[in-house]
Amino acid sequence: MVSRGGPFQTLKLTDQERQQCHDRAFQLLDRTLRSYDERDGQAEDGRSSTPLHHSNLDNTRWKLLKTQAGASLYTERNSCTLQDYNLLGGDWEKPVVVLMAGTIRGDLDEIMFGIETPDSVSFRTRTELFTKQPVDCAVLSELMGPTEGDPFRFLGVTWMMYEYKWPLKAMIKPRDIVTLTATGTTTRANGDRIGYEVVQPARLPQCPPLPGGIIRGKVMYATIFKQQEPGIVDVYINTYVETQGLIIDKLIVTVTWKANFGYWIADKLTEMKKLQWCIANCRRSMIKRHSGEAQDENDSCALCASPTCYKCRVERTLKVFEENNGRLTDQFVVVCQPCLMFVQKLRPTDIARLHYKQRHLIDQKLCQFCICLDVAKCLAAILFFLVMKRSLLIGLTLGWFAVDGAVAGTGISSESEEVITAPVSTSTSTGLTCGAQLKSIYYHGFNLQTSTVSNAAACCDLCAAYSGCVLYTYFRSSSTGQSLCYLKNGAGENTNYADSSSVTAVSAFMVSATTAPTPTRTPTPTTATPSACNEQLKGVFYNDNTIFELSIDSADECCQYCSQLASEGCVLYTLYVSKCESVKRCLLKSAAGTTTNYTNSDDLTVVSAFLAASAMPSPSKCTVAEGQYCGNAQGTTCCESDSYCQPWNTDYYQCIGLPDGCSNLETDIDYYGNDLSSALTLYPWLCCSLCQETEGCNAYTFVNLDPAGPTCYMKTSTAGRVTNVESDSSTLEPSMGSKGIPFQELKLTVDEQQNCRDRSFQLLDRTLRSYDERDGQEDNGRPSDPLHHSNLDNTRWKQLKTQESASLYVERSNSMHRDDNILGGDWINPMVFLMAGTIQGELDEVMLGVETPIVASLRDRKEILAMQPVDCAVLSELAGPTESDPFQYIGIQWMAFKHGWPLKAVSSPRDFVTLASKGTMTRANGDRIGYQVVQPAKLPQCPPLPGSMRTNLMYAAIFKQQEPGIVDVFVLTYIETLSALLNKVVVSATWKSNMDLWSAPQLAEMKKMQWCLANCKAQRRQLQRQASPSAKNVCKRCLEIRKVRGSDIEDKTACVLCVSPTCSNCRVDRTLEAIDERKLKLIEHSVVVCRACMVFVQHMRPVDIVRQTLTP
């Protein structure tokens, strides 16, 4: 959604412009991530580390200007030393480089939701809140919007104009900026989830400078957000600003500090967005319940419409867009404290996804049914606040009556609730008592009765005596004096009041009186017995699947809570205590998910532990979701469809997804005997792949506690079926994959696809910087003549081989310049090679030669380059050619090969699963380049194959038209040898494989020839006329052969295109390759082409051929 205001119309960018915007945004992001890693020393090993304190950065490069508790501001001492002018674009004169670093209290998703600006209204709201003055701004074009996996994603072109206030207004002219803005979240190769915002000049001809003395400003900055620890977000902002006036140099420090410090108040913007969204989507249905009551709107809650007193109300100021004047105005609203607490606990990701659907509802004119389904969830969650509010009011009234002695012991009913005063005479006992108290937890909804009580123990007595009560919540407010007890028949949403100084909340579930300790008035649970939880995992923080959150600092108490709430799904706990922030939390979890290691943290104390088998109830329903606890050695349950119960140890079984091709899994079952072979493996799902690759295998058994280690046993049949704890077995289904290909076609999630794209462009941008460093282009950002390939920096590169057109180098110190964050941190000792040189030909010819969008072209190229048979497949295509970039391709590829003799005797077969990306692009300095980047795909759907060694391989090739007929080539390669014996072999193999890029023009010629044979029927007549007797420059010998043999006689020497006979002087022999569909093997066949047709083929434009393949 773009703005109707502003001096520019909505932009309609071409595909090439859109792609260029995307490339520039992620180049700047990747460059900033590298600077972020260099600050903390992460570039040395690629692993995540604790960031340096913001006030203690490298003082040889950065001069500290300002600092306070949460942030520090620096300026670069020498702005020319480390600037990346290729990113700046080369049109900056004297930019000021500023770095701001610090920490924000909060959550990453909360901050990303606050700074998100997907439309003009949110853009204007954020800008005015941060700058504290009115501005003109608009979103001119949205190139990329939110996705299910990244609801904060945005890539677009924005415009903003601002003026300084008096007295600077008299000296400084107004400025406007047209920027390319990108925001979102991504997960890096080392596992860190980060948020980002990158802004840079858009450089679009559709947005020329404005008249009237308005100066077009230049600003470029990139911000990185990372969840450093729970409740703390690390912030890193790298900024370039073009002053365009000497007087502004002194103002830059103040202006940049104020502008960047707006991130530190993003939580206010987040709360305002949440509140506005709730008022817009949830208020109407709540007001209906109060429609018959006369009330002052100024004193009523904007959400639940309940009247509030001055002690209970909270006033907030919202920014509202006025349609008539196009400006933002302030709107004051009143919210009650429970509703505000609910708003603050709403998940930003959920609102962002719903907001995106609603924004595009008007543009796309879709049915509102799908949106209403999502909004209904919000309505259902908020409606119980009405019940709570009425209960609070009635309970407060009865409390006053009890003090006056007017109606002691009287009960008043309201709808489905009862409100009584305590103490109440206990009725017939239910046989239940209260379990462990959940401090600071308030459960909403499912109210049976509301009472005024003096303490939590009295509330427990009421619940124990009330038939149907399964949970109580005790709530006391020191500001209002209310002390209420809610008896409930179920657990709804919960709110944590751990950080509140005025509210005391306690909840507890009812348990059998024969198995639970008698509750006391003290809220501290009894110390857990050593057998209640397994061994503590120190420093391990489980990130996902939190179902309860408590404010305690004792591991024994945390274990006891999890044991008491095992019936609610608790299977493990994580306890973390922060000394500096005075934060203590016990997180109860329903399953194990991803983990973070805080062993080396000086501030955080983290402990996790699973419940022992004796403390876990055996579930009885067949609705256990994937990833959840499904039993133990004493008993299991069935899981949801497409998953099964996997035994990890005697205490913990977990529902996990069924492997492809083996859906008949049986837990604790062993197909004893009938063994074909066995293999050690870490994961049970790999057994299915092993069985599929083993001839004669029809079933398998995975034994987790085998004496030799976790082992897969391949079976000929299921005979001998016996019970064996911690084993699982399955029969093999008929394979649905292609013959010879071990993997099915991949179906990647949206997050996986975006991660693949991000990784591809990160590697490309890293290689482009190395390419610039070789030629000294980083000094000025302008194109330059490449250094000769045989004359590179010998202090870094050792020359291994050289010839007229290429040279091969190996890096002398593999760790000095290596970017381990790009590598992913899982490489042991990679060898780093650089190959540089020139190819005779044109850039488009080379790109057509390396293009491999389908398995046929992939096998063509691999076998021609390797000069031996290979197995390969295209497993998934993520992006294909477009009209603007016909060579674009991003996909997942698999290849396997064996060394020939004698290496076969000492080297195991190897396979690669790679993420490949190819295409062309125009850089900021005007250079048009081609690229091909390949790196490990790192997908769990492609596990290592039996009998083969999975090898790490990563390389990036850059092609640039140096001059007509000459293409400059730059190839940077990382390869994991996995064997000291092969180090010498790698040099020869790398030289041979990289030199095969020099055969790309020949591959392009073969592709053009094959395309002509299949598609050039219309052109054949023209070619035949060229070979007719009346044509000029026709070989006389060829004409004589034609007269003697006749045109209707099959001739093996005839041209395959024009079908004219050729003599030995005029014919050209070529070898074409194609796939035999039955055997999935590459076969060769020779063809004859006359010289005239060969000239016709060679002069065909590669881009035209590829574009025509796009047309169905």
N, C-alpha and C positions, 0 to 999 in steps of 0.2 A: 504494500500500500504506500503510495507516494503522496506527497503534499500537493495541494492545489495552489499554494502560494509560492512566493519566490520568483526570481527573474527568469528561471529556466523552465522549459516544459519537461514533461516526463521523458526520460532518455530511452531510446530504443537502440541498444547496442548490437553490433553484429556478433556472430559466433566467435570470430577472431578476437574482437575487443573483449568479449566476456572471458575468453580463455586467458587472454593477457592479464586481465584484472585478477583472475584467480591465481595465476602464476606469481604475479608480483606480491600479492598478499602473503602467500605462503613462503616466498623467498625471504621476506622481511621477518616473518615469524620464526623461520628456521635460524636466521642469522642471530636473532635475539636470544633464542634458546641456547645457542652456542656461547654467547656472552654470559648468559645466566649460569651455564655449567662451568665456564672458566672462573667466574667469581668464587664458586664453592669448591673448585678442584675436582668436579665430577668428570671432567673430560679425561682424567687419567685412567679410570677403570670402567666408566659407563654406568656405575651403580649410583643409586640415590644416596644423598648424604644430607646432613643437617646444614642449612645455609649459614654462612657467616653472619655475625651480627651486623646490622645495617650501618652502625657507626664505626666499623673497623675494616673498611675496604682498602684496596691497594692505594697507598698515598703517593706512590710514584706516578700513577696515571690520573688519579682522581683527587681533586681539591675539595675538601669538606666545606660547604657553605652554611648549611643549617642542619640542626639535629634536635630531636626531642625524643620522648619515650618510645613513640611508635614509628618514627621515620627519620631518614637523613637524606639531604640533598647534596649532590656533588656536581661539579663541572669539570670537564676534561681539561687537563693542564695544557696539552698541545692538541688542538682539534684536528690536525692534519695527520697524526701518527697512525691511528687505527680506524679511521673512517673508511667505510665501504662505499666508495663513490659509484660503484656499479649499481648498488641499491638506490643511492640518492638520485641517480639518473644523469649526473654530469652537468646539470644546469644550476647547481648551487654555488654561490660565490663565497660566502663566509658564514657557514652555519655555526650556531652555538650548540654544543653537545652537552646535555644534562642527563644525569643519572639520579633516580630517586629509588630508594629501597627501604623496606620496613615490614611491619606485620600489622594485620588487621584482625581484631577480635570478631570471630564469626565463622560461618560455614561457606565453603566454596560455591555451592549452588545458590546460596542467598546473595552473595556478591554478584554472581553472573546474572541473576535475575534482576538485580538492581540496575546494573549498567547496560542491560539489553535495550537496544533502540531499534526495533524492527519497523517502526512507522514514524511519521513526522511528529505526532503528538507526544509519544514517549521520548523522541529525540529532543523536542523543545523543552519538555518537562525536566529531563535530566540536565540539559545545558543551563537552564535558568536556575535550577537548584544548586548546581556546582558553582556557577559564576555569580549568582545572587544579583543578576540584572537581566532585563528583557533582551532577547536576541531574536534575530530572524534566521530561521533554519528550515530545512526540508530534506526529505529523503527523495532523491531524484530517480533512483532505479534500484530495485531489489534483484540481485543476481542469484543469490542462494538464500533459502529460508530454513526454518527449523526442520528437524527430522525427529522421528520417534526416539532415536538413539542420542541425538544432541539437540534438545529443544531450545538451546540458546544460540544456535548457529545463525549467523547473518553475514552476508557479503553484499555490499551495495555501495552506491555513489551518493554522497550527501553534500549539502551546501549549507554554509553558515556565514553570517555577516555580523560583525560586532563593532561597537565604538567605545573608546575609552571615555570615562567620565571627566568632568572638569576638575583640574585645569589641564590635564593631558589632552583633552579634546581639542583645545586651541592649537596644539603643536603637532598632534599625530592624526593623520587622516584615517577614515574608516577602512577596515580591512575585511575581505571575505576570503573564504577558503572552500575549494571544491575537493573533497577527499574521497579516497577509496577506503572503506571501513570494513573490517572483518572481526567478528566476535564468535566465540564458541568454546567448546571443551574438547580435549583429545587425550588419549592415553599414549604415553611415550614407550619406547622400546624397553626401558628399564622398569616399567610398571607404574611410573608416576602419572597420576591424572592431574592435568593442569587446565586452567582456564586462560584465555588470551583475548586481547583486543589490540589490533594493529590498525593504524591510521597513517595514510600517506597521500601525497598529491595525486589526483586522478589522472591528470594530463589527457583530457579528452577535448577534441576540437569543437564538440558541441557546446562547450562551456567556456567561451572566451572571457577575458577580463571585462568587468563592467565599467561603463563610463561614469563621469561625475566625480572624478577624484578618488574612486575606491581602488585601493591597492590589493592585488591578488597575493595573499600571504602564502608562505610555504611552511608547512608543519608536518613532521613525521615522527611518530612515536609507536612503541610497542610495549604492551604491558603483559606480564606473566603473573598468574595467580596459582599458588600451589598450597594444598592443605598440609601445612607443616606438622601439625598435630591436632587432635580434636579441639575445636574452638579457636584455633590460630591459623591464619592464612598468610603465607609469605607473599610479598608483593615486590616486583622488580619492573621498573619503568625506564626505558631508554628513549631519549627524546632528541630530535634534531629540530632546530627552529632557525629559519632565515629571518634575521632582524630587519633588513632593508632600511635601516636608519640607525645612526650611531647612538642617538639618545635612548633607544630602546634597550641597548646592551645592559644598562644598569637596572632596567625594569624586568629583564628576563628572569632574574632570580626570584623576585617576588611573584611575578605572574605565573611562572612555572610551578612554584611551590603551592600557590593557591589552587591552580587548575588541577594539579596532580593530587592534591590533598582531598579533592572531591571523592576519590575512591574510598576514603576513610569514613565517609558518611553515606556509603551505598546502602547500609542497612536501613536508613530512614526512607530511602527511595523504595527499597524492597517492601517495607511495611506499608507504605502508601499504595503501592501497586496491588498488594494482596487485599487491602481494605477496599480499594476501588472495585476490584474484581468481585469481591463478595457482595458489595452493595448492589452492583449491576446485575448479578446473577442469582443471589439468594434472598434479597430483601423482600421481594414482592410476596412470596408465599408466607413469610413470617409475619408480615403486617396483617394478613387476612385473619390471623388468629386473635388479633387485638382490635379488629375493625369496629367492634361494638363498644369500645371503651374510649371515653373522652380523656385526652392526654395532651400535654404540652409538647409539641414536636421538638422544641429547642432543648428540652430536658430528657427526651427519649433516646434510647439506643438506636443508632442508625441501622443496626442489623436485626435485632430481635424486637425492636419497638417497645421495649419495656421502659417504664419510668425509672429515672435514676436520681439519686441525691448527689450533693456536691462531693461527698466522700467516695462514692462508687464510680462516678463517671470519669472518663478520660477524654480529653479534647484533642482532636487531631485536625490538621490543615491539609486539605487536598488541593491539587492543581486540576482545574477543569478547563477544557478548551471551549471557547466561545465561537460558535459558527459565524456570527454576524461580523465580528471584527478580527477573527483569526488570532486572538490573543489568549493567553492563559490567565485565569482569575483564581483567586483563593476561595475555597469553600470550607467552612468550619463545620465539623460534625462531632457528635457526641457518641461514645461507645462505652458500654459497660465493661467491667474488668474481665468477666468470663469470656465474653465475645472477643475482646482484644487478645486474650490468651489463645483462644482458638485460632484467630487469624494468624498470629505469630507462629503457630505450630504447623500451618499448612505447608505442604511441600512445594517449593518453587518450581520443580520440574513439572508437576501436574498442572499447575496454573499456566505455565508457559505453553504446554501442549494444547490446552483448551483455548487459550487466548489466540494461538496461531490459527486454530480451526475457525474461531469466531471472526477473526480479521478477514479471512478469505471467504467467509460465508457470503458477504455482500458482493464481493467481486465476482465470485463464481456462481452466485444465485443458486445455492444448493438447498436441499431439504434440511430443515433444522432438526430433524428427528435424531440424527447421530449426535449432534451437539447437546440436545436435551438429555440424552442418556448419560453423558458425562457430567452435565451440570446437576442431574438428579442425585448423583453421589454426594455432591456438596450440600444439597438441600437436606438429604437424609441425615447427613452428619450434623447439621446445624439445628434441625428441628428439636432435638432433645434438649437444647438450651432453653427452649420455652418451658419445658417441664421443670428444669432445674431452677429457672428464674422464679416461677410461681411457687415452687417449693421453698425457695429462700425467703420470699416475702411472707408466706403463710407461717413458716417456722419462726421468723422474726417476730411476727405478731403474737404467736402463742407464747414466745419467750417473754414478751412484755406482760401478757396476761398472767403467766405463771409467777412473775415477780410481784404483781399486784394481788395475787391470790384470788383472782376472779374466776378462772375456768381451769383450775389445776386438774389434770387428768382427762380433759375433754379431747375427743377426736373429731377432726373435720376432714371430710373427703373432698377431693378436687379431681374430677375426671377419673383416672385410673389409680390415683395415689391416695395413701392415707398419711396424715400428719398427726403425730401424737407427741406428748411430752414425756420425758423420761424422769424418774424410773417407771417402768411398766412391769406389771406382774408377769412373770415368766410362765408361758403356757407349757403344754406338754413338750418335753425335750425332743429335738429332731435327731439326736444321736450324732450331731456334728459339732465341731468346735473350730476356732479360728486358727489358720495356719500362720506362717511367718508374715509379719507386717511389712508392707511395701511403703517405705517412707517417701513422703512428698508426692505420691502418685494419686491422682484424682481421676476416677472412671466416670464417664458420661453415659447417660441413658440407662434403660432397663430398670427404672426405679419402681420398687414395690411400695415403699413407705419412707417418709422423711420425718425425722424426730429431732428434738432439741435434747442434747446430752451434754455431759460435763467433760467427757474424755473418750478416747478410743476404746478403752476396755468396756465401758458401758455400751458402746455401739456394737462391740463383739457379742455381748450378752443378748442384745436385741436380735441380732442376726441368727444366733444359735437357737433362739426360741421361736423364730418366725418360719413357718413352713414354706419351702420354696426359695429361701434366701441362700444364694451361693456365694455372695460377695458383699462386703460392706465398704463404704468410703466415709471416713470422718473428715469434716472440713471445718476449720476455725479461722476466722479473720479477725486480727487484732484491731484493725481500723474500724470495723463495724460492731465488734463484740459478738458476732454470730458464732455458734458452736453447734453444728448440725451433723446428723447421722443419716446416711442414705443406705437403705437396704435394697439389694439388686438381685435380679434373677438372671443376670448375664453381664458380660464385660464388653463395653463398647470402646470408643476412642478414649485415650487417656492423655492427661496433661501433667507435666512434671513441674512442681512448684519448688524445686530444690533451690532455685536462685531467688525466691521471694522471701523478704524479711517480714511481711505482714500476714502471710497465709501459712497455716499448718495443715497438711493433708496426710492422711494415713489410710491405706487400703489393705484388705486381707481376704483371701479366698477361704471358704469353709472346707475342712477336711474331716475324715472320720475321727471320732474321739478316741478310738482304740489304737490309732496309729500315729496320731500327732500329739505333741506336748500340749499341756494345758496352758492357754494364753495367760500372760501376766500383764500388769499395767506398764511394765517397761517395754519400749518398742524394740529393744535389741534382741535378736534371736539367739537361741542357744548355739554354742560352738559346734560346728559340724564335726562329725566323727571322721577319723581318717579314711574310712571306707566309703564315705558319701561321694567323694570326687576322686578321680584318678590323679596321677602325678601332675604337678603344676608345670606349665610351660612358661618359663620366665622370659619376658621380653616380647612375647608373641601377642599381637593384637589382631583379633578377628574382626574384619570390617563390616560384614554383612549379617542379615537375618536377625537383627535385634528385635525382640518382642517386649522386653521390659527394661526400664532404665531406673536405677536406684542411686541415691546419694549416700554411699558408705565407702569406707576405706579399709575394710577387713576382708581378706580372701575367705576366711572361715564363714563369715556372715554371707558373703556372696554365694558361696557353695550351698549354704543352708537354704537361701532363697530359691536357688535353682532346683534343689531337691524338692522343696515344698511345691514348686510350680511345674514339676515334671509333667503333671497331667495337663497343663496348658501348653506343652510343647517344648519346654526348656531342656536342652541336652548338654549345653556347655555355658560357661560364663567367661567374660573378660573384665578384669578389674584394672583401672588405670587411675593413678594419682599424680597430679602435677603440683610440685612444691611452689614454683614461682607464681602460678596462676591460682593456687588454692582451690583446685578443682579435684573432686573425687567422684568417680562414677563406677557403678557395677552394671554391666550390660549383660542381660540374660538373652541367650540366642537359641534359635530353633534348629540350626544346622551350622556346619562349618563352611565358610566361604574363603574369600581371598584374605591373606594375612599381610601385616606389616611388622617388621622387626625393629623394636625399640631397645635392643640390648645395650647399645652404646649411648643411649640418651642420658645426660646428666640430670635432667629435670624430671622426666617421666618414669614412673614405676609401673610396669605392666605385667600382669599375671593372667593366664588363662588355664582352664582345666575342663575336661569332660566329666559328666556324671558317671559314676560306676554303674555297672549293669544292675546291681541290686537296687539302685535308687530310681531306675527308669521303669515306667510302666510299659507293658507290651501293648501297642496300639491294636485296636480291634476293627477299624474301618478300612475299607479299600480305597480311600481317597487321599492317601499320603502323597504329597507332591514331590516332584523330583528335587533332590538335594536335602530332603527332610529325613529325620530319624525314622526307621522302619522296624526296629526291634533289636534283639541281641541273641546270644547263643541259647537263651532259655525260650525264645519264641519270636516269630516274625509275623508280619502282615503283608498283604499285597499292596503294591504301589499303583499309581495312576497308569493309564495306558502309555505305551512307548517307554516305560522304565521298569526296573526290577530292583529287588532288595540285595545290595552288595555287602557281604561281610568284610569289614576292615579289621576288626578284632572281635574278641568274644563279648566286649561290652558295647560295641557300636556298629550297627548295620545302617546303611544309608541308601535311599532310592537314587539310582543314577540311570541315565539314558541307555536304551538298548543299542548295541552296536549294529551297524548296517550288515544285514545278511545273517544275523544270529538272534532272532526274536523269541526263541523258545527256551529262554534261560530259566534254570531251576536253582534255587538257593539251598545250600547245605546238602547238595547231591553230587556224588562222584560216580562216573561211568567206569567202574573198576575193571582193569584189564583192557585187552584189545588195543594196546598202545602201538602207534606208528613211530612216534618220536616225541621228544620233549624239548622245551626251550625256556630259559630264564627270561622273565619279563616283568616290568614294574607294574603294568596296568592290565586289568582283566580284559578290557575291550580289545587289546592287541591280539589276544588269542584267536579271535574271529578272523582277523587278517592272516595270521599264521596258518590257520586251518585252510583258508581259501587258497593259500599258496602251496600247500602240501598235497601232493598227488595221492589220492585214495582216502583223504581225510573227510569224514562225514560228521564228526562231532568232536568236542573237546571238553576237557575239565581243567579249571584253573584252581590251583591249590595255593592259598595265600600263605599258609604256615608250613610249606614244604621245608624239610631240613636244609635243602640246598638254596632256599630262597623262593620267592613267588615264582611258580612254574606253570607253564601251559603243557598239557599232555594231549597230543593229537590221537584221535580214536578212529577206528574203522567202523564202529557201531556203538549203540547205547546199551548193549548187553552188559550185565554186571552192575546194574544201577543200585547203589547203596547210599546210606546216609553218612555224610562226613562233614562235620562242623567247619565253617569257614571255607567251604569250597563252593563253586558254582559251575554248572555244566550247561551245554547247549548243543543242539544239532545245527547243521549247516544248511542254510537255504540255498536254492539255486541262484548263482550269481547273475545279476542284471547288468553288470558293467560290460564294456567293450572287451573283446578278446585281446589279451596281452596287456591290458591297462589295469593296474591293481587298485585304482581309486575310482569311485563313482563321480559323476559330475557334481561339483561343489555348489551348494546353495548358501551363500554367505549372508549374514545379517547386515542391516544398514550400517551398524557400528563397525563391523569387520571390513566392509567395502570402503568406508571413509578412512579407516586406519590404513588400509592398503594405499589409497591415493596419497594420504599425507606422507607416508614413509617413502613413496616413490619420489615425490617432489623435494623432500628433505635431502635424499641422496643426490638428486640432480643438482640442487642448489649448492651442496657441499662440493661437488665435483667442478661446477662452474667457477667457484672461488679458487680452487686449485689451478684450474685452467688459466684464470686471470693472473694468479701469482706467478705462474711460469713466465708469462709474457710482460709482466709489469703493468698490466692494465689497471690494477687497483690504485695506481698513483693518480690517475685522472679520469677513469671511467670511460675513456674513449677507445675505439678499436685501434689495434696496433698489429704490426706484422709479427707472427709467431716466431719464437726463437727456433733455430734449426734443431731438428730432433737429436742431433748428435752432440749438442753443446748445452746441456742442461746443468743445473747446479750440482757439482760433484761433491759438495759437502753433505748433501742430503741423499743424492741418488748415485748408486754405483752402476756403471754401465756394464751390461752383460753381453749384449749382442748388438750389432749395428750393420746396416747395409744401406744401399742408396736411398731407399724410400722409408725406412723405419729404424728405430732403435729401441731396445728393451733395457729397462733399469729395474733395480731392486732397491728398496729403501734401506739405508744403512742402519738406522735405529727405528724399529717398528713402532715404538711407543711415543716418539718425540712429537710427531705431527698427526698421529692417528686419532680419529674421532670415534672413541669407543661408544659414545651415546648413539651414533648412527649404526655401529656394528650391533648394538643390542646388549653388550655385556656378557654374552655366552660364547665368546671366542677364546681359545686357549693361547695359541701362538700363531696368529695368521701371518702369512708372508704377503708383503705389499709390493706390487709391481706397477710400474708406469711404462706404457708404450706410446710412443709419439712418432708421427711421420706424416706422409702425404699420399693420397690416392689419386690416380689419374682418372678423372671423370667429373660428373656433376653431382651436387648435393642430393637432388631428387632421385637420381639413379641409385646412389648409395642407400638412401632410405627405403626405396622399393626393394632392394636386395635384402636388407635386414628385416623387412616386415614379415611377421609370422602370425597372422590372425587366426589361422586354422591349423589343425593337426597336419594336413598335407604339406603346407608351406613350412611348418616347423620341422617336420621330418626331412623335407627337402634340404633345408639349410643345415640342419645338424649333421646329416650324413655327408653332405658335400664338404663341410668344414672339417669334420672329424676324419673323413676318408675311411670310415668303417661303419657297419650297421649299428644303429642305436634304437632304443625304445623311447618313445616320447609321446606326450599328449598335452593338449590344451584343456585344463580342468575347469576353468571358469574365465569368462570374458567380462571385465568390469567396465570397460569403456572402449568404444570402437571409433572408427574414422568418422570425421565430420566434413562438411563442405569446406570449412576454413582450414582444417588440418587433416587431410586425407590419410596421413600416415599415423595418426594417433591410435594407440592401443595400450590398454592396461589389462593384464590377465594373470592367472595362476597357471604355471606350466610344470610338467614333470618330465624328467629325462633320466634314463639309466644306461650305463655303458660298462663294458669290461675292457680291461687292458689286453692287448695282444701279447703273445709270447715274446720274450721271457718274463715280462712284468706280471703276467697272469699268475705265475707261480708264487709271487711274493705280495701281490696286491689283491685285496678283496674287491668284488664288484661294488660300484658306487652309484648312488642315485641322488638327484637333486629335486626339490620342490621349491620353485622360485616364483617370486613376484616380479614380472617383467613389465616394463613400461617403455614405450617408444613414441616418437612424434617430432614435430618441429615447433619452433617458437621464435619470436622476435624479442630480443633483449632490450633493455632500456637505452643502450647506446646505439641501437639500430641494427646490430648484427643479427642475421637470421641463421640459426643453428639447428642441426638435427641432434637427437640424443637417443640413447638406448641405455637403460639402467636395469640391472638384474640384481636381486638380493633374496636371501632366504625368506620363504613365505611365512614361516612360523605359525602354521594353522594346526589345531588339534585334530582336524578331520583327516590329516595326512600323516599318520604315525610312521616311524621307521619300518622298513620292510625286512622280513626275515632273510638271512643270507646275503644282505646288502648293507653297505655302510652309508648312512646319511651324511653328506658332506656339506659344509658351509662354503658357499661361493657368493661373492658379491663383486660386481664390477659396474662401471659407468663409462660409456663412450660418448664423446662429444665430436660432432662433425661440423666443419665450418668451411664455406666456399672461400678459400684464400684468394683465388683469382680464377678466371675462366679456365675450366679444364683441370683445376687443382683443388682438391679438398683436403683441408688440414684435419688430422685425426689425433685425438687425445684419449687414452684409455687408462683408467685407474682401476686396479684389480686387487681384491683381498681374497685369499684362498686358505682354507684350513687343511693342512696336509694330513693330520692325524697319524703320521708315520714319519719318523726321522729318516728312514731309508728313501722315502719319496722326495725329500727336499731337492735333490739334484735332478730328479725326474720332472719336478714341477716347472723348473726353468724352461726345459725343452717343450713341455706341454703348453705352457703359457705362451711362449713364442709362436708355436704352431697354431694354437687356437686364435690368438689375436691377429696373426698375419692373415688368417682366413677372412678377416674383415676386408682385406684388400681384394678379395674375390667377390665382393658385393656387386660390382658392376656386371660381372658375368652372371650372377644369380638374377639380377634385374633383367638382363637380356633374355634369359630362359623364361622368366615369368611373362615378359611381353610376348614372346613367341607362343607360349601356351595360351595366353589370352587371345591372340590373333587367331589361332587354330579354332578356338571355341566361339569367337564372336565376330570375326571379320568377314562374314559371308558377303556383305554389301561391298566391301573393298576388293574382294577377289576379282570381280569383273574389271575393275580399273587395273589391277595387277596383270590380268590376262591380256588386256589391251597393250600394256607396256611390253609384253613378250610376243605380241603378234608380229607378223612379217612387215607390217606397215610402220611399226614403231622405229624410232631412231635409236642408234647405238645398240642394236640388238646383235648378239654374237652370231656370225655367219655359220659357225660350226653347229651351234644349237639349232638354227633353222634347218640345216641339212638333216640332223638327227630327227627333227620333228616330221620332215617330209617322208623320210624313210619308214619310220615306225607308225606314223598316224596318231591322231589325237585320241582315238578310242582304245588304244592298247595301253595296259597298265605298265608303267615304267618305274623301276625303283630309283632311277636317277631324276625323276621329275620333282619339281619344287612342291613342297607340301602346301604352299599357299596359292600360287597361281597355276599349279598343275602343268607347268611347261617343262619339257625335257631340258636337261642341262648337260653341258660338257664338263670335262675335268677342270677346265680353267674358270668356268663361271659358277660352279656349284660350291656351296659352303656346307660342310657337315657339322651338325650339332647333335648333342645328346640331351634328351629331355628325360625327366623322371616323374613318376606317378605312383600312387598308392594302389596296390592290389587289395581290393576290399575283402576278398576271401581270406587271404593270408596275412593281411595287415603288414605287408612288406613293401619296401620301396623297389620298384623295378625300373629299368632303364630301357629306352629305345632310341635309336638313331634316326635322324630325319635329315633331309636334303633341302636346302633353301637356295634359291638363285640369288645372285648379288643384288639385283634390283629390289627383291622382296626384303632382303636383309637390311638394305638401307632404309626401306620403309619402316621396318620394325624398330631399328635403332633410333629413328627420329620421332618415334611416338613419345609423347610426354607422359612420364610416370603418373603425374597427378591426374591426368585425364583418365587413365586406366583405373586407378583406384576409385575415383569419383563415380565412374560408371558402374562399378560394382556396388555402390550404395543404392543405385536405382533398382527397385524390385522388378 
